[in-house]
Amino acid sequence: MNPISLDSPAKEREFTNLIRRENEKYFWTGGNVNHGRNPSIRWPSGRTTTSNQWSNTGGAGRPQPDNREGNENCLAVLNNFYNDGQRFHDVSCHHRKPVICER
């Protein structure tokens, strides 16, 4: 099993709705964030995507991905953590969060 690949708009919607519906605070995905000029996400499925699910805020009040800690390469889905709805955040991988896996 691998951490979930939210590598299509349909999967993004399904899992952002799931976290809202189940009232979970957050979860890890398998996404690895590339902080280049046009941020992209590399997934365990082998696909690379971009997303419009990035939050407009975070711990430093800046739009995501912001690489605030300098090593925020992992992708988490947070449930309204910064009053921003169910959105993608780049987060340092050392943080403890539940992981959703798939085959």
DSSP file (Angstrom, degrees, kcal/mol; ACC not computed):
  #  RESIDUE AA STRUCTURE BP1 BP2  ACC     N-H-->O    O-->H-N    N-H-->O    O-->H-N    TCO  KAPPA ALPHA  PHI   PSI    X-CA   Y-CA   Z-CA
    1    1 A M              0   0    0      0, 0.0   102,-0.2     0, 0.0     3,-0.0   0.000 360.0 360.0 360.0 146.0    0.0    0.0    0.0
    2    2 A N  E     -A  102   0A   0    100,-2.8   100,-2.9     1,-0.0     3,-0.1  -0.889 360.0 -89.1-122.2 153.9    1.1    3.6   -0.7
    3    3 A P  E     -A  101   0A   0      0, 0.0    98,-0.3     0, 0.0    26,-0.1  -0.335  67.8 -79.2 -56.8 148.6    0.0    6.9    0.6
    4    4 A I        -     0   0    0     96,-3.2    26,-2.9    24,-0.3     2,-0.7  -0.152  36.0-144.9 -58.1 139.1   -2.9    8.3   -1.4
    5    5 A S        -     0   0    0     24,-0.2     2,-1.4    25,-0.1    -1,-0.1  -0.931   7.9-167.7-103.0 110.2   -2.3    9.9   -4.8
    6    6 A L        +     0   0    0     -2,-0.7     6,-0.1     1,-0.2    -2,-0.0  -0.490  34.7 147.8 -92.0  64.0   -4.8   12.7   -5.3
    7    7 A D        +     0   0    0     -2,-1.4    -1,-0.2     4,-0.1    41,-0.1   0.088  51.1  48.5 -96.9  21.9   -3.7   12.9   -8.9
    8    8 A S  S  > S-     0   0    0      1,-0.1     4,-2.3    -3,-0.1     5,-0.2  -0.981  83.9-114.5-150.7 155.0   -7.0   13.9  -10.5
    9    9 A P  H  > S+     0   0    0      0, 0.0     4,-2.4     0, 0.0     5,-0.2   0.862 116.5  56.3 -57.7 -35.1   -9.6   16.6   -9.8
   10   10 A A  H  > S+     0   0    0      2,-0.2     4,-2.5     1,-0.2     5,-0.1   0.916 108.8  45.0 -65.1 -42.8  -12.1   13.9   -9.0
   11   11 A K  H  > S+     0   0    0      2,-0.2     4,-2.4     1,-0.2     5,-0.3   0.885 110.7  54.9 -68.7 -37.4   -9.9   12.4   -6.3
   12   12 A E  H  X S+     0   0    0     -4,-2.3     4,-2.2     2,-0.2     5,-0.3   0.954 112.0  43.6 -56.9 -49.7   -9.1   15.9   -4.9
   13   13 A R  H  X S+     0   0    0     -4,-2.4     4,-2.4     1,-0.2     5,-0.2   0.923 111.8  53.8 -61.7 -45.6  -12.8   16.6   -4.5
   14   14 A E  H  X S+     0   0    0     -4,-2.5     4,-1.7     1,-0.2    -1,-0.2   0.911 115.1  38.6 -57.8 -44.9  -13.6   13.2   -3.1
   15   15 A F  H  X S+     0   0    0     -4,-2.4     4,-1.9     2,-0.2    -1,-0.2   0.786 113.6  52.5 -85.0 -26.7  -11.0   13.5   -0.3
   16   16 A T  H  X S+     0   0    0     -4,-2.2     4,-1.4    -5,-0.3    -1,-0.2   0.873 113.5  46.7 -71.3 -34.9  -11.5   17.1    0.5
   17   17 A N  H  X S+     0   0    0     -4,-2.4     4,-3.0    -5,-0.3    -2,-0.2   0.882 109.7  55.0 -68.2 -37.8  -15.2   16.3    0.9
   18   18 A L  H  X S+     0   0    0     -4,-1.7     4,-2.8    -5,-0.2     6,-0.2   0.929 107.1  48.3 -61.2 -46.9  -14.3   13.3    3.0
   19   19 A I  H  <>S+     0   0    0     -4,-1.9     5,-1.6     1,-0.2     4,-0.5   0.865 115.2  46.2 -64.7 -35.8  -12.2   15.3    5.5
   20   20 A R  H ><5S+     0   0    0     -4,-1.4     3,-0.7     3,-0.2    -2,-0.2   0.947 114.8  46.0 -67.9 -49.6  -15.0   17.8    5.8
   21   21 A R  H 3<5S+     0   0    0     -4,-3.0    -2,-0.2     1,-0.2    -3,-0.2   0.879 117.6  42.3 -63.0 -40.8  -17.8   15.2    6.2
   22   22 A E  T 3<5S-     0   0    0     -4,-2.8    -1,-0.2    -5,-0.2    -2,-0.2   0.474 105.3-129.2 -87.0  -3.2  -15.8   13.1    8.7
   23   23 A N  T < 5 +     0   0    0     -3,-0.7     2,-0.2    -4,-0.5    -3,-0.2   0.849  47.7 163.3  57.0  39.0  -14.7   16.3   10.6
   24   24 A E      < -     0   0    0     -5,-1.6    -1,-0.2    -6,-0.2     3,-0.1  -0.607  39.8-138.2 -82.6 148.6  -11.0   15.2   10.6
   25   25 A K        -     0   0    0      1,-0.3    54,-3.1    -2,-0.2     2,-0.3   0.899  69.4 -40.1 -73.3 -41.1   -8.4   17.9   11.3
   26   26 A Y  E     -B   78   0B   0     52,-0.3     2,-0.3    54,-0.1    -1,-0.3  -0.978  49.5-156.3-173.1 166.8   -5.9   16.8    8.6
   27   27 A F  E     -B   77   0B   0     50,-1.6    50,-2.5    -2,-0.3     2,-0.3  -0.972  24.1-112.5-156.8 153.9   -4.3   13.9    6.8
   28   28 A W  E     -Bc  76  99B   0     70,-3.4    72,-1.4    -2,-0.3   -24,-0.3  -0.610  25.8-163.1 -81.2 145.3   -1.1   13.2    4.9
   29   29 A T  E     -     0   0B   0     46,-2.4    46,-0.2    -2,-0.3   -24,-0.2  -0.568  34.2-109.2-106.8-177.8   -1.2   12.4    1.2
   30   30 A G  E    S+     0   0B   0    -26,-2.9   -25,-0.1    -2,-0.2     2,-0.1   0.327  74.7 130.5 -92.1   7.1    1.6   10.8   -0.7
   31   31 A G  E     -     0   0B   0     44,-0.3    44,-1.4   -27,-0.3     2,-0.5  -0.346  45.2-157.2 -69.5 139.2    2.3   14.1   -2.5
   32   32 A N  E     -BD  74  42B   0     10,-2.4    10,-2.7    42,-0.2     2,-0.3  -0.980  20.7-135.1-115.0 120.3    5.8   15.5   -2.8
   33   33 A V  E     - D   0  41B   0     40,-3.1     2,-0.6    -2,-0.5     8,-0.2  -0.596  10.7-158.1 -86.5 130.2    5.8   19.2   -3.4
   34   34 A N  E     - D   0  40B   0      6,-3.0     6,-1.5    -2,-0.3    39,-0.0  -0.941   6.3-159.8-101.4 117.5    8.0   20.9   -5.9
   35   35 A H        +     0   0    0     -2,-0.6    -1,-0.1     4,-0.2     6,-0.0   0.050  44.0 131.7 -89.1  26.6    8.3   24.6   -4.9
   36   36 A G  S    S-     0   0    0      2,-0.2    -2,-0.0     4,-0.1     0, 0.0   0.146  80.8 -73.5 -66.5-170.7    9.4   25.8   -8.4
   37   37 A R  S    S+     0   0    0      1,-0.3    -1,-0.1     2,-0.1    -2,-0.0   0.873 134.6  32.7 -56.2 -41.1    8.0   28.7  -10.3
   38   38 A N  S    S-     0   0    0     12,-0.0    -1,-0.3     2,-0.0    -2,-0.2  -0.861 100.4-133.1-114.7  92.5    4.8   26.8  -11.0
   39   39 A P        +     0   0    0      0, 0.0    12,-0.3     0, 0.0     2,-0.3  -0.107  31.2 179.2 -51.8 136.7    4.4   24.5   -8.0
   40   40 A S  E     -D   34   0B   0     -6,-1.5    -6,-3.0    10,-0.1     2,-0.4  -0.873  22.2-132.4-134.2 168.2    3.6   20.9   -8.8
   41   41 A I  E     -DE  33  49B   0      8,-3.0     8,-2.6    -2,-0.3     2,-0.5  -0.989   8.8-152.7-127.4 126.8    3.0   17.7   -6.9
   42   42 A R  E     -DE  32  48B   0    -10,-2.7   -10,-2.4    -2,-0.4     6,-0.2  -0.878  21.0-156.5 -98.6 129.9    4.6   14.4   -7.6
   43   43 A W    >   -     0   0    0      4,-2.9     3,-2.2    -2,-0.5   -12,-0.1  -0.690  29.6-115.5-108.1 155.9    2.5   11.4   -6.5
   44   44 A P  T 3  S+     0   0    0      0, 0.0    -1,-0.1     0, 0.0   -40,-0.1   0.759 113.9  69.0 -57.7 -23.9    3.3    7.8   -5.6
   45   45 A S  T 3  S-     0   0    0      2,-0.1     3,-0.1     1,-0.1   -41,-0.0   0.637 118.7-111.2 -68.3 -13.0    1.2    6.8   -8.7
   46   46 A G  S <  S+     0   0    0     -3,-2.2     2,-0.1     1,-0.4    -1,-0.1   0.239  79.4 123.4  98.9 -12.4    4.0    8.3  -10.8
   47   47 A R        -     0   0    0     -5,-0.1    -4,-2.9     1,-0.0     2,-0.4  -0.476  49.5-150.6 -81.5 153.4    1.9   11.2  -12.0
   48   48 A T  E     +E   42   0B   0     -6,-0.2     2,-0.3    -2,-0.1    -6,-0.2  -0.995  25.9 168.4-121.6 131.0    2.8   14.9  -11.6
   49   49 A T  E     -E   41   0B   0     -8,-2.6    -8,-3.0    -2,-0.4     2,-0.3  -0.850  30.1-137.1-134.6 168.3    0.0   17.4  -11.3
   50   50 A T        -     0   0    0     -2,-0.3     2,-0.3   -10,-0.2   -10,-0.1  -0.742  27.4-154.3-113.3 171.6   -0.8   21.0  -10.4
   51   51 A S        -     0   0    0    -12,-0.3     3,-0.2    -2,-0.3    -2,-0.0  -0.994  31.0-154.4-148.7 151.4   -3.8   21.9   -8.2
   52   52 A N  S    S+     0   0    0     -2,-0.3    -1,-0.1     1,-0.1    -2,-0.0   0.177  84.6  88.3-104.6  14.5   -6.2   24.7   -7.5
   53   53 A Q        +     0   0    0     34,-0.1    35,-2.9     2,-0.0    -1,-0.1   0.330  56.0 125.9 -93.0   6.1   -6.8   23.2   -4.0
   54   54 A W  B     -f   88   0B   0     -3,-0.2    35,-0.2    33,-0.2     2,-0.1  -0.388  64.8-114.0 -65.5 142.0   -3.9   25.2   -2.4
   55   55 A S        -     0   0    0     33,-2.1     9,-2.6     2,-0.1    -1,-0.1  -0.374   8.2-136.8 -71.2 154.0   -4.9   27.3    0.6
   56   56 A N  S    S+     0   0    0      7,-0.2     2,-0.3    28,-0.1    -1,-0.1   0.355  86.7  27.3 -90.9   5.3   -4.7   31.0    0.4
   57   57 A T        +     0   0    0      6,-0.1     2,-0.3    27,-0.1     7,-0.2  -0.912  59.9 164.6-152.0 177.0   -3.1   31.1    3.9
   58   58 A G    >   -     0   0    0     -2,-0.3     3,-1.7     5,-0.1    31,-0.0  -0.900  62.4 -45.4-172.3-161.8   -1.0   29.1    6.3
   59   59 A G  T 3  S+     0   0    0      1,-0.3    -2,-0.0    -2,-0.3     0, 0.0   0.791 138.4  39.6 -58.5 -30.9    1.0   29.4    9.5
   60   60 A A  T 3  S-     0   0    0      2,-0.2    -1,-0.3     3,-0.0    -3,-0.0   0.349 116.6-111.3 -99.6   4.7    2.7   32.5    8.2
   61   61 A G  S <  S+     0   0    0     -3,-1.7    -2,-0.1     1,-0.3    21,-0.0   0.657  78.2 125.1  76.3  15.6   -0.4   33.9    6.6
   62   62 A R        -     0   0    0      1,-0.1    -1,-0.3    -5,-0.0    -2,-0.2  -0.772  69.5 -92.3-107.6 152.8    0.9   33.4    3.0
   63   63 A P        -     0   0    0      0, 0.0    -7,-0.2     0, 0.0    -1,-0.1  -0.266  63.6 -74.4 -57.9 147.2   -0.6   31.5    0.2
   64   64 A Q  S    S+     0   0    0     -9,-2.6   -10,-0.1    -7,-0.2     2,-0.1  -0.596 110.0  45.1 -88.6 152.9    0.4   27.8   -0.1
   65   65 A P        +     0   0    0      0, 0.0    -1,-0.1     0, 0.0    26,-0.1   0.529  69.1 146.9 -78.3 136.8    2.7   26.3   -1.0
   66   66 A D        -     0   0    0     24,-0.2    -2,-0.1    -4,-0.1     4,-0.1   0.537  46.8-141.1-115.0  -9.3    5.0   28.7    1.0
   67   67 A N    >   +     0   0    0      5,-0.2     3,-1.5     1,-0.1    24,-0.1   0.874  35.5 170.3  50.0  41.1    7.8   26.4    2.1
   68   68 A R  T 3  S+     0   0    0      1,-0.3    -1,-0.1    22,-0.2    23,-0.1   0.832  72.2  40.7 -53.9 -42.2    7.7   28.4    5.4
   69   69 A E  T 3  S-     0   0    0      1,-0.0    -1,-0.3     0, 0.0    -2,-0.1   0.476 111.8-116.9 -89.4  -1.8   10.1   26.0    7.3
   70   70 A G  S <  S+     0   0    0     -3,-1.5    -2,-0.1    -4,-0.1    -3,-0.0   0.349 105.2  59.0  85.6  -7.4   12.4   25.6    4.3
   71   71 A N        +     0   0    0      3,-0.0     2,-1.9     0, 0.0    22,-0.7  -0.066  58.3 138.6-142.1  35.9   11.7   21.8    4.0
   72   72 A E        +     0   0    0      1,-0.2    20,-0.2    20,-0.2    -5,-0.2  -0.529  17.9 138.4 -87.7  74.4    8.0   21.6    3.5
   73   73 A N        +     0   0    0     -2,-1.9   -40,-3.1    17,-0.1     2,-0.2   0.562  44.7  85.3 -96.0 -10.8    8.1   18.9    0.8
   74   74 A C  E    S-BG  32  91B   0     17,-1.6    17,-2.6    -3,-0.3     2,-0.5  -0.631  70.6-133.5 -95.5 153.6    5.1   16.8    2.0
   75   75 A L  E     + G   0  90B   0    -44,-1.4   -46,-2.4    -2,-0.2     2,-0.3  -0.917  24.3 177.8-112.4 122.8    1.5   17.5    1.1
   76   76 A A  E     -BG  28  89B   0     13,-2.6    13,-2.4    -2,-0.5     2,-0.6  -0.877  25.1-137.0-116.3 152.1   -1.3   17.5    3.8
   77   77 A V  E     -BG  27  88B   0    -50,-2.5   -50,-1.6    -2,-0.3     2,-0.4  -0.960  25.9-162.7-104.8 122.0   -5.0   18.2    3.4
   78   78 A L  E     -BG  26  87B   0      9,-2.6     9,-1.9    -2,-0.6     2,-1.1  -0.853  16.2-133.5-109.2 142.0   -6.1   20.4    6.3
   79   79 A N  E    S- G   0  86B   0    -54,-3.1     7,-0.3    -2,-0.4     4,-0.1  -0.756  75.8 -49.8 -99.6  90.5   -9.7   20.8    7.3
   80   80 A N  S >  S+     0   0    0      5,-3.4     3,-1.6    -2,-1.1    -1,-0.2   0.763  86.6 150.9  58.2  28.2  -10.3   24.5    7.9
   81   81 A F  T 3  S+     0   0    0      4,-0.4    -1,-0.1     1,-0.3     5,-0.1   0.839  80.2  27.8 -60.8 -36.1   -7.2   24.7   10.1
   82   82 A Y  T 3  S-     0   0    0      3,-0.2    -1,-0.3   -25,-0.1    -2,-0.1  -0.116 124.9 -93.9-114.9  33.1   -6.6   28.3    9.1
   83   83 A N  S <  S+     0   0    0     -3,-1.6    -2,-0.1    -4,-0.1     3,-0.1   0.898  99.2 115.5  54.3  43.7  -10.3   29.2    8.4
   84   84 A D  S    S-     0   0    0      1,-0.4     2,-0.2     3,-0.0   -28,-0.1   0.241  74.4-117.9-125.6   9.8   -9.7   28.4    4.8
   85   85 A G        -     0   0    0      2,-0.1    -5,-3.4   -30,-0.1     2,-0.9  -0.495  66.1 -26.7  84.3-158.6  -11.9   25.3    4.1
   86   86 A Q  E    S+ G   0  79B   0     -7,-0.3     2,-0.3    -2,-0.2    -7,-0.2  -0.832  88.9 153.8 -97.0 103.2  -10.5   21.9    3.1
   87   87 A R  E     - G   0  78B   0     -9,-1.9    -9,-2.6    -2,-0.9     2,-0.3  -0.859  46.7 -99.7-136.7 161.9   -7.3   22.8    1.4
   88   88 A F  E     -fG  54  77B   0    -35,-2.9   -33,-2.1    -2,-0.3     2,-0.3  -0.594  36.8-178.3 -79.7 140.2   -3.8   21.6    0.4
   89   89 A H  E     - G   0  76B   0    -13,-2.4   -13,-2.6    -2,-0.3     2,-0.4  -0.998  27.4-130.0-137.9 136.1   -0.8   22.7    2.5
   90   90 A D  E     + G   0  75B   0     -2,-0.3     2,-0.3   -15,-0.2   -24,-0.2  -0.754  39.6 177.7 -80.2 134.9    2.9   22.1    2.1
   91   91 A V  E     - G   0  74B   0    -17,-2.6   -17,-1.6    -2,-0.4     2,-0.1  -0.982  37.5 -96.0-141.1 145.5    4.1   20.9    5.5
   92   92 A S    >   -     0   0    0     -2,-0.3     3,-1.6   -20,-0.2   -20,-0.2  -0.431  37.4-127.5 -60.5 136.7    7.4   19.7    6.9
   93   93 A C  T 3  S+     0   0    0    -22,-0.7    -1,-0.1     1,-0.3   -21,-0.1   0.607  98.8  74.6 -68.0 -13.0    7.4   15.9    6.8
   94   94 A H  T 3  S+     0   0    0      2,-0.1    -1,-0.3     0, 0.0     2,-0.1   0.651  71.9 104.5 -76.9 -13.6    8.3   15.5   10.5
   95   95 A H  S <  S-     0   0    0     -3,-1.6     2,-0.6     1,-0.1    -4,-0.0  -0.380  75.6-121.1 -67.3 145.4    4.8   16.5   11.7
   96   96 A R        +     0   0    0     -2,-0.1    -1,-0.1   -68,-0.0    -2,-0.1  -0.792  48.2 145.0 -93.5 123.7    2.6   13.6   12.9
   97   97 A K        -     0   0    0     -2,-0.6   -70,-0.1   -21,-0.0     2,-0.1  -0.975  52.5 -92.0-148.1 155.3   -0.7   13.2   11.0
   98   98 A P        -     0   0    0      0, 0.0   -70,-3.4     0, 0.0     2,-0.4  -0.389  40.6-139.3 -66.5 153.1   -2.8   10.2    9.9
   99   99 A V  B     -c   28   0B   0    -72,-0.2     2,-0.5    -2,-0.1   -70,-0.1  -0.944   3.4-147.8-117.2 134.8   -2.1    8.8    6.5
  100  100 A I        -     0   0    0    -72,-1.4   -96,-3.2    -2,-0.4     2,-0.3  -0.908  24.6-167.7 -99.3 126.8   -4.6    7.6    4.0
  101  101 A C  E     -A    3   0A   0     -2,-0.5     2,-0.3   -98,-0.3   -72,-0.0  -0.740  10.2-170.9-114.3 161.5   -3.3    4.8    1.9
  102  102 A E  E      A    2   0A   0   -100,-2.9  -100,-2.8    -2,-0.3    -2,-0.0  -0.955 360.0 360.0-143.3 162.2   -4.4    3.0   -1.3
  103  103 A R              0   0    0     -2,-0.3   -99,-0.0  -102,-0.2    -2,-0.0   0.441 360.0 360.0 -85.0 360.0   -3.4    0.0   -3.3
